[in-house]
Amino acid sequence: MDTTLQDPLIGHVLDGRYRVDERIAVGGMATVYRAVDTRLERELAVKVMHPSLADDEEFTERFIREAKSVARLDHQNIVGVLDQGRDGDYVYLAMEYVAGCTLRDLLRERGALAPRAVLDIMEPLLAGLGAAHRAGLVHRDIKPENVLIGAGGRVKVADFGLARGVDHQTSADTGTLLGTVSYLAPERIEHGTADQRADVYACGVLLYELLTGAKPHGGDSPAQVLFAHVHRDVPPPSEAVPGLAAALDTLVAKAAARTPRDRPADAVEMLALVRETRAGLTDEELDVRPPAAVDTPEAADGEEPTDRITPPPASASGVGPEDRTSVVPRPAGVRATAPDGPGAVGHTARIELPPEPADGGAPATLAARLPRRPVLLLIAAVLAVLGIGAGVWYVNSGQFVRTPGVYGVPQAEAEATLRDAGLDVTVTEAYHETVEAGHVISTDPARGDRVRKNATVTLTVSQGPPVATVPNLRGIPLEEAKAQLERAGLTPGEESHEFSAEVPRGSVLSTDPAAGTEKRPDAAVALVVSRGPQLDVPDVTGIAEGTAIQQLTEAGYEVEIAPERVFSEEESGTVAEQSPEAGEAAGEGDVITLTISKGQEMIVVPDVRGESEEEGRRILEDAGFEVNVNRLFFTGTIFNQSIYGGDSAARGSTITIWVR
């Protein structure tokens, strides 16, 4: 049955602009639809938060944060966010529409992929994720469902709904973390913290799954999978794929190392590692066929199976059990808000952390430890424990609060939130690449930390991206000007030269941008360098070499002599050519290049007597002479020439012929 017929949004126009045509996928927080922007007449995807969550401030904040996080990323391997808004109960994102499938769909169809195809997928995936990492974002939910493969084979990272800044606490609220159990890094499970290396770990797990067709850690419950992430290494994929290159085992081991410091620092470093690994593999190693691979329709007639990245046909609804957001349990005292089956390891999940004991961890099974005593002694012991617990509760009750989360909140709003919680506030400022000026970067104590009421919390407020001011370099020698730029946190850029009667030659005339302009650190600053006052180059052609050098040197120029002399009309030993030429503009200290003459080139004159006028003219001109004709009669035969054949004459000189 087509469930989209029951969806009230099908056919609805959001904000009077986005016409919803078809449901693509359903998740735990939102539903994704194919839609049309009626204003620009283009197809796009619209992600709509479930109405039941629209009144939940936390979920709405996360939803809008996704739009802001991804909107500032511009990369061909990241699904772009185009717009965000609210229409009644519907909170939505308008996104780039990728016609194709998810990597999960590809795995369901293929089972496992050859290393060549795996690396073809991992490289663009890591390129897109690397752009997010270098922008200060951690995705926190890398898995096959969030990797899209377009109809043309382009790979794109999607669903930044859980993305946070690197310096932001991972948990959505105190005592919980969000993610997909099968791809959670050990440090997220143990400490609830995540930086770019947590995404790298998920990519390592994904790499193993693509090579083998199975996840590295399995279990009957999510708790068992979480336990395995923390206590067991990801096995070498070659154990499941005989003949797999050892370099691929090493790549998986580095990316999925349990200790964060043993992994690549971010997706950019992992991408370099993937490319280095690929370069070292032979064609045979790249085309190893995994046992879990499923023959594609192209191989059904006996053809060799192929692992081209070609998306399989999408399902009617695009919704699978591993696509949904769910709540799952956690091992060793971690409980979930609702039970789920084994399949929950593939879901994006909210996991609740164990609550702190109010009495510092007093045993819950005191009666089991007591020896068998008379009933009165047992009652007395129980009453004693209850009394101690009541005393501890009395001392602690109302004395402590947890630091509210105010990351990214405007300063005034953050101060009000902290004071409402019974805390004092001090403020410091710092530059930050991604947090808007005037908004909170961090708190000390950190979000969720347990502090006494009336304690002081230090807010660090963003001053915006760090800036460097272009110094005034006019009149400063070039090398010193470059040093000043570097001390100011800027980079010397392109150099150009202009004449100036005011600024000495070799010193800075101006900068682009101008002095006092604020730029991001390491930005390039172009320098215009003075050539000194403008002079007219004197004409020294035809002058003896020594005299020409003396005249130019006295005029303030440097002189160079061309290594080879040339034939010219000028006398031998005089200047035949100069560069720049006479009258051109030059500055004091500029180099004038002189080419010295070897004199005229002498060549032998051909004898053309007896030849026709036309033939004689051709012979002489081909030899390098000019020809003058005197006609006595009109028979056209040459009977004399001004320079006899066999004699020498300067190339280009004129020879007269007589014709009768």
C-alpha positions in Angstrom: 0.0 0.0 0.0 1.3 3.5 -0.8 1.5 5.1 2.6 2.3 8.5 1.1 -1.4 8.8 0.2 -2.1 9.1 3.9 0.6 11.8 4.5 -1.1 15.2 5.0 1.9 17.0 3.6 1.7 15.5 0.2 0.4 18.2 -2.1 0.9 20.9 0.6 2.8 24.0 -0.2 5.1 25.0 2.7 5.5 28.7 3.3 3.6 29.3 0.0 6.7 28.2 -1.8 7.7 24.5 -1.5 5.2 22.1 -3.0 5.6 18.6 -1.4 5.3 15.9 -4.1 6.6 12.6 -2.6 7.9 11.1 0.6 11.5 9.9 0.3 12.5 8.7 3.8 11.3 8.7 7.4 13.6 9.1 10.4 13.2 9.4 14.1 13.3 13.2 14.1 12.1 14.1 10.6 10.7 13.0 7.3 12.3 13.8 4.0 10.2 14.7 0.9 10.9 15.4 -2.7 9.5 18.9 -3.4 9.5 21.7 -6.0 10.5 25.3 -5.3 7.6 27.0 -7.1 9.4 30.3 -7.0 12.6 29.2 -8.8 11.0 26.1 -10.5 13.6 23.7 -9.3 13.5 20.3 -7.6 14.8 19.9 -4.1 14.4 17.9 -0.9 12.5 19.2 2.1 13.3 17.7 5.6 10.3 18.3 7.9 10.6 17.7 11.7 7.8 15.5 13.0 5.1 17.8 14.4 5.2 15.9 17.7 8.7 17.3 18.2 8.1 20.8 16.9 7.2 22.0 20.4 10.3 20.5 21.9 12.8 23.4 22.1 15.8 21.0 22.2 14.9 19.2 19.0 13.9 22.5 17.2 17.2 24.0 18.2 19.1 21.0 16.9 17.1 21.1 13.6 17.9 24.8 13.0 21.5 24.2 14.0 21.8 21.7 11.2 20.7 24.4 8.7 23.3 26.9 10.1 26.1 24.3 10.3 25.7 23.0 6.7 24.7 26.4 5.1 28.2 27.7 5.6 29.8 24.6 4.0 30.2 24.7 0.2 31.6 21.4 -1.1 30.6 19.2 -3.9 30.5 16.1 -1.6 28.2 17.7 1.0 24.4 17.9 0.5 23.7 21.7 0.6 21.1 23.4 2.7 19.2 26.1 0.8 16.6 27.4 3.2 15.1 26.9 6.7 11.7 28.0 8.0 8.5 27.2 9.8 5.0 26.9 8.5 2.6 26.4 11.4 3.5 23.1 13.1 6.0 22.2 10.4 9.6 23.1 11.0 11.6 22.4 7.8 14.9 22.6 5.9 15.0 23.0 2.1 18.0 21.0 0.8 19.7 20.0 -2.4 17.9 17.0 -4.0 20.2 14.0 -4.8 18.5 11.6 -7.1 19.9 8.2 -6.3 20.3 6.0 -3.3 22.0 5.7 0.1 25.2 3.7 0.7 23.0 1.3 2.8 20.9 0.6 -0.4 24.1 -0.2 -2.2 25.3 -2.5 0.5 21.9 -4.3 0.6 22.2 -4.9 -3.2 25.9 -5.8 -3.4 26.6 -7.3 0.0 30.3 -6.2 -0.1 32.4 -4.3 -2.6 35.9 -4.8 -4.1 38.6 -2.6 -2.7 38.7 -0.4 -5.8 35.0 0.5 -5.4 35.3 0.9 -1.7 38.1 3.5 -2.1 36.1 5.2 -4.9 33.4 5.8 -2.3 35.7 6.6 0.7 37.7 9.3 -1.1 34.8 11.7 -1.9 33.2 10.8 1.4 36.3 11.9 3.3 36.8 15.0 1.1 33.3 16.2 2.1 33.7 15.3 5.7 37.2 16.9 5.7 35.7 20.2 4.6 33.3 20.0 7.6 36.2 19.1 10.0 38.3 22.0 8.8 35.3 24.3 9.3 35.3 23.2 13.0 32.3 20.8 12.7 31.9 17.2 13.9 29.2 15.2 12.0 28.7 12.6 14.9 26.5 10.3 12.8 28.5 8.9 9.9 26.9 5.7 8.7 25.7 4.2 5.3 22.3 5.8 5.6 23.9 9.3 5.7 26.0 8.8 2.6 24.1 9.5 -0.7 25.1 8.3 -4.1 23.7 10.4 -6.9 22.5 9.0 -10.2 25.8 10.0 -11.8 27.8 8.3 -9.1 28.7 11.4 -7.1 29.1 10.7 -3.3 27.7 13.2 -0.8 27.6 13.4 3.0 24.1 14.1 4.3 22.2 14.7 7.6 24.2 17.1 9.8 21.4 17.0 12.3 23.7 15.9 15.1 26.6 18.1 14.0 28.3 20.3 16.7 31.3 22.5 16.9 34.5 20.8 18.1 34.5 22.6 21.4 30.8 21.9 22.2 29.7 19.1 24.5 28.5 16.0 22.7 25.4 15.2 24.7 22.1 16.7 23.8 21.4 17.2 27.4 22.9 16.1 30.7 23.1 12.3 30.9 22.4 11.4 27.3 24.3 11.1 24.0 23.0 10.8 20.5 24.4 8.6 17.7 24.2 5.2 16.0 25.4 2.3 18.2 27.2 0.4 15.4 29.4 3.4 14.6 30.0 5.1 18.0 33.6 5.8 19.0 34.7 4.3 22.4 35.3 7.8 23.9 31.7 8.8 23.1 30.5 5.7 24.9 32.8 6.1 27.9 32.9 9.9 28.3 30.3 11.4 26.0 33.0 13.5 24.2 33.6 13.8 20.5 35.9 15.5 18.1 36.8 14.9 14.5 38.5 11.6 15.5 35.1 10.2 16.5 34.0 10.7 12.9 37.2 9.1 11.7 36.4 6.0 13.9 33.0 5.8 12.3 34.6 5.9 8.8 36.9 3.1 9.9 33.9 1.0 10.9 32.2 1.9 7.6 35.4 1.0 5.7 35.4 -2.5 7.3 31.7 -2.9 6.5 32.1 -2.0 2.8 35.1 -4.4 2.4 33.4 -7.4 4.2 29.6 -6.8 4.0 29.2 -7.0 7.8 29.7 -4.7 10.8 32.8 -5.4 12.9 30.9 -5.7 16.2 27.7 -7.7 16.5 25.5 -8.7 19.4 22.1 -9.7 20.5 21.5 -6.2 22.0 22.9 -2.7 21.6 24.5 -3.0 25.0 26.7 -5.9 23.7 27.7 -3.8 20.7 28.6 -0.8 22.9 30.7 -3.1 25.1 32.6 -4.4 22.1 33.4 -0.9 20.8 35.0 -0.1 24.1 36.8 -3.4 24.8 37.6 -5.0 21.4 39.6 -3.9 18.4 38.0 -3.9 15.0 39.2 -7.2 13.5 41.3 -7.1 10.3 39.0 -7.3 7.3 41.3 -9.9 5.7 39.9 -12.4 8.2 36.6 -12.2 6.4 38.0 -11.6 2.9 40.9 -14.0 2.0 43.5 -12.4 -0.2 42.7 -8.8 1.0 45.9 -6.7 1.0 47.6 -6.2 4.3 47.7 -2.4 3.6 43.8 -2.4 3.9 44.0 -4.1 7.3 46.4 -1.4 8.4 44.2 1.4 7.1 41.1 0.0 9.0 43.2 -0.5 12.1 44.5 3.1 12.1 41.1 4.6 11.4 39.2 2.5 13.9 41.8 2.5 16.7 40.1 2.5 20.1 42.4 5.2 21.4 41.7 8.6 19.7 45.4 9.7 19.5 46.2 6.6 17.4 43.8 7.7 14.7 44.2 10.3 11.9 43.5 13.7 13.4 40.6 14.3 11.0 39.1 13.3 7.7 41.6 15.2 5.7 44.5 13.2 7.2 42.5 10.0 6.7 41.9 11.0 3.0 45.7 11.3 2.5 46.1 7.9 4.2 43.5 6.4 1.9 45.2 7.8 -1.2 48.6 6.6 0.0 47.2 3.1 0.6 45.6 3.0 -2.9 48.8 4.1 -4.6 50.5 1.1 -3.1 48.0 -1.5 -4.2 48.2 -3.5 -7.5 45.3 -4.0 -9.9 44.9 -7.5 -8.6 44.7 -6.3 -5.0 42.2 -3.6 -5.9 39.9 -6.1 -7.6 39.8 -8.8 -5.0 36.2 -10.1 -4.9 34.9 -10.5 -1.3 33.0 -13.7 -0.4 29.9 -11.6 0.7 29.7 -9.9 -2.7 26.4 -10.4 -4.5 26.3 -10.7 -8.3 24.7 -7.7 -10.0 22.3 -8.1 -12.9 25.1 -7.3 -15.3 26.8 -10.5 -14.3 23.8 -12.7 -14.6 24.6 -13.9 -18.1 28.1 -15.1 -17.2 29.8 -11.7 -17.5 32.4 -10.7 -14.9 30.8 -9.0 -12.0 31.5 -5.3 -11.7 31.8 -2.9 -8.7 31.1 0.3 -10.5 29.4 2.8 -8.1 26.0 2.7 -9.7 23.1 3.3 -7.4 20.5 0.6 -7.3 16.8 1.5 -7.8 15.4 3.2 -4.7 12.6 1.6 -2.8 9.1 3.0 -3.0 9.3 4.6 0.4 13.0 4.7 0.9 12.4 3.7 4.5 14.2 0.8 6.1 14.6 -0.4 9.7 18.1 1.0 10.0 17.0 4.5 8.8 14.8 5.4 11.8 15.8 7.2 14.9 15.3 5.0 18.0 16.1 4.7 21.7 18.5 1.9 22.7 20.0 0.6 26.0 23.6 0.9 27.0 25.8 -1.6 28.8 26.9 -1.6 32.4 24.2 0.3 34.1 23.1 2.4 31.2 19.4 2.3 30.5 17.3 3.5 27.6 14.1 5.4 27.7 12.4 2.6 25.7 13.4 -0.9 24.7 14.3 -1.9 21.2 15.4 -5.0 19.3 18.9 -6.0 18.0 18.3 -4.0 14.9 18.7 -0.8 17.0 22.4 -1.0 16.6 22.0 0.6 13.1 19.8 3.4 14.3 20.5 7.0 15.4 19.7 6.6 19.1 19.4 8.6 22.3 21.3 6.8 25.1 20.8 7.8 28.7 23.9 7.8 31.0 23.7 6.3 34.4 22.5 8.7 37.1 24.9 9.6 39.9 24.0 8.0 43.3 22.6 10.6 45.7 24.5 9.1 48.7 27.9 8.7 47.0 27.3 5.0 46.1 25.9 3.4 49.2 25.2 -0.3 48.7 21.6 -1.0 47.5 21.7 -4.6 48.9 22.6 -3.9 52.5 20.3 -6.6 53.8 22.2 -9.2 51.7 25.4 -8.3 53.5 24.1 -8.6 57.0 24.5 -11.8 58.9 21.5 -13.5 60.1 20.5 -11.6 63.2 17.5 -11.1 65.2 14.8 -9.1 63.5 15.4 -6.1 65.8 19.0 -5.8 64.8 18.1 -6.0 61.1 15.5 -3.2 61.6 18.0 -1.1 63.5 20.6 -1.5 60.8 18.0 -0.5 58.1 16.9 2.5 60.2 20.6 3.6 60.6 21.2 3.4 56.8 18.0 5.4 56.1 19.1 8.0 58.7 22.5 8.4 57.0 20.8 8.6 53.6 18.4 11.2 54.8 21.3 13.2 56.3 23.2 13.1 53.1 20.1 14.1 51.1 19.5 16.9 53.5 23.1 18.2 53.2 23.1 18.0 49.4 19.5 18.9 48.6 19.3 22.2 46.9 23.0 22.9 47.3 24.1 21.9 43.8 23.0 22.6 40.3 24.3 21.6 36.9 25.7 24.2 34.6 23.2 25.0 31.9 24.2 24.7 28.3 24.5 28.1 26.6 26.8 27.4 23.7 26.1 29.7 20.8 23.6 31.7 22.8 23.8 35.6 22.8 25.8 36.9 25.8 22.8 38.7 27.5 20.6 35.6 27.2 23.3 33.3 28.5 24.0 35.5 31.5 20.2 35.6 32.3 20.0 31.7 32.0 22.9 31.2 34.4 21.6 33.7 36.9 18.2 32.1 36.8 19.9 28.9 37.8 21.4 30.6 40.9 24.9 31.1 39.5 27.1 34.2 39.3 28.7 35.2 36.0 32.0 36.6 34.8 32.8 37.2 31.1 35.9 36.8 29.0 36.3 37.2 25.3 38.1 35.3 22.7 38.3 35.0 18.9 36.5 32.1 17.3 36.3 31.0 13.6 32.7 29.8 13.6 30.8 31.2 16.6 29.2 34.6 15.8 30.5 37.6 17.7 28.7 38.3 20.9 27.7 34.6 21.3 29.0 32.1 23.9 31.9 29.8 22.9 32.2 27.9 26.2 31.6 28.0 30.0 33.9 27.1 32.9 32.6 24.9 34.6 31.5 23.2 31.4 27.9 22.4 30.5 26.4 19.7 32.8 29.1 20.0 35.4 27.8 19.8 39.0 28.4 23.0 40.9 27.2 24.7 44.1 24.6 27.4 43.8 26.0 30.9 43.8 29.2 29.5 42.2 30.8 31.7 39.6 30.6 30.5 36.0 33.0 32.1 33.5 31.5 32.8 30.1 33.8 32.9 27.1 32.2 35.1 24.5 33.2 35.2 20.8 34.7 38.3 19.3 34.1 36.7 15.9 36.9 35.3 13.7 40.4 36.4 14.6 41.5 39.5 12.6 44.9 41.0 11.6 45.3 44.7 10.7 47.3 45.7 7.7 50.2 47.9 8.9 51.2 51.2 7.3 54.3 50.1 5.2 54.7 53.2 2.9 58.4 54.1 2.6 59.6 51.0 4.3 62.2 48.8 2.4 60.6 45.8 0.8 62.3 43.1 3.0 61.5 44.9 6.2 57.9 45.4 5.0 57.5 41.7 4.5 58.8 41.0 8.0 56.3 43.5 9.4 53.4 41.8 7.6 54.4 38.4 9.0 54.7 39.8 12.5 51.1 41.2 12.0 49.9 37.7 11.2 49.5 38.4 7.4 51.2 36.9 4.3 53.2 39.0 1.8 51.3 38.7 -1.5 52.1 39.6 -5.2 54.6 42.4 -5.9 54.2 45.1 -8.5 56.4 48.1 -9.3 55.5 51.8 -10.0 57.5 55.0 -10.5 57.5 57.4 -7.6 59.4 60.6 -7.0 58.4 60.6 -3.3 59.3 57.0 -2.2 62.8 55.7 -2.6 63.4 52.9 -5.1 62.9 49.5 -3.5 60.6 50.7 -0.7 56.9 50.1 -0.4 54.7 52.6 -2.2 51.3 51.2 -1.1 49.5 48.0 -0.1 46.3 46.2 -1.3 44.2 46.2 0.9 45.2 49.6 2.3 46.8 50.2 5.7 44.3 49.8 8.6 42.2 47.2 6.9 41.2 44.2 9.0 41.8 40.8 7.4 41.7 37.2 8.6 45.1 35.9 9.8 47.4 34.6 7.0 45.5 36.6 4.4 47.7 37.8 1.5 48.6 41.5 1.2 49.8 42.7 -2.2 52.7 45.2 -2.2 53.4 48.0 -4.7 57.1 48.8 -4.7 58.7 52.1 -5.8 60.9 52.2 -8.9 62.1 55.6 -8.0 61.5 58.7 -10.2 60.6 58.2 -13.8 63.5 58.9 -16.3 63.7 58.9 -20.1 66.3 56.4 -21.4 69.0 58.2 -23.5 69.8 57.1 -27.1 73.3 55.5 -27.2 73.0 53.5 -30.5 76.0 54.1 -32.8 78.1 55.2 -29.8 81.3 53.2 -28.9 80.7 50.6 -26.2 82.8 52.2 -23.5 81.3 55.7 -24.0 77.8 54.3 -23.9 78.4 52.5 -20.6 79.8 55.7 -19.1 76.9 57.8 -20.2 74.3 55.4 -18.9 76.1 54.8 -15.6 76.3 58.6 -14.9 72.6 58.8 -15.6 71.9 56.4 -12.8 71.3 53.1 -14.7 72.9 49.7 -14.4 74.4 48.4 -17.7 74.5 44.9 -19.0 76.2 43.8 -22.3 74.5 41.1 -24.4 76.7 38.0 -24.6 76.6 38.0 -28.5 77.4 40.7 -31.0 75.2 41.2 -34.0 75.7 42.4 -37.6 74.2 45.9 -38.1 74.6 49.1 -40.0 76.5 50.6 -37.1 80.2 50.4 -37.0 81.9 47.4 -35.4 82.3 48.0 -31.6 79.5 50.5 -31.3 76.0 50.0 -29.8 73.7 48.3 -32.3 70.6 47.9 -30.1 69.5 48.9 -26.5 66.7 47.7 -24.3 64.7 49.7 -23.1 64.9 51.8 -26.3 65.6 55.5 -26.3 62.8 57.6 -24.9 61.1 54.8 -23.0 60.4 55.2 -19.3 62.8 53.7 -16.7 63.7 54.3 -13.1 67.0 55.0 -11.5 68.9 51.8 -11.0 67.1 50.0 -13.8 69.2 47.8 -16.1 69.8 48.9 -19.6 71.0 46.0 -21.9 73.3 46.9 -24.8 74.0 44.8 -27.9 77.3 45.6 -29.6 77.6 45.7 -33.4 80.0 43.4 -35.4 79.6 45.9 -38.3 77.9 45.2 -41.6 77.7 41.6 -42.9 79.6 41.2 -46.1 78.4 38.6 -48.7 79.5 37.6 -52.2 77.6 39.3 -55.0 76.2 36.8 -57.6 77.0 37.4 -61.3 73.6 37.9 -63.1 74.9 39.2 -66.5 73.1 37.4 -69.3 70.1 36.6 -67.1 66.6 38.1 -67.8 65.7 41.1 -65.7 63.2 39.0 -63.7 65.6 36.2 -63.0 68.5 38.5 -62.2 66.4 40.5 -59.7 65.3 37.3 -57.9 68.9 36.0 -57.6 70.2 39.2 -56.1 67.3 39.7 -53.7 67.6 36.1 -52.5 71.2 36.8 -51.8 70.2 39.7 -49.5 70.6 42.8 -51.7 68.3 45.6 -52.8 68.0 45.9 -56.7 67.9 49.0 -58.9 67.2 48.6 -62.7 68.3 50.8 -65.6 66.7 49.9 -68.9 68.3 50.9 -72.2 66.3 48.7 -74.5 63.4 46.4 -73.9 64.8 43.0 -74.7 65.0 42.4 -70.9 68.6 40.9 -70.8 71.1 42.1 -68.1 74.4 43.2 -69.7 76.0 44.9 -66.7 75.8 45.3 -62.9 77.2 47.9 -60.5 79.2 45.5 -58.4 80.7 42.6 -60.3 80.0 39.0 -59.5 82.4 37.6 -57.1 83.1 40.8 -55.3 81.7 41.3 -51.7 79.2 43.9 -50.5 77.3 44.6 -47.3 74.0 42.7 -46.9 71.1 45.0 -47.7 73.1 47.3 -49.9 71.7 48.2 -53.4 73.1 46.8 -56.7 72.2 48.4 -60.0 71.7 46.3 -63.1 71.5 47.5 -66.7 69.0 45.8 -69.0 68.9 46.0 -72.9 
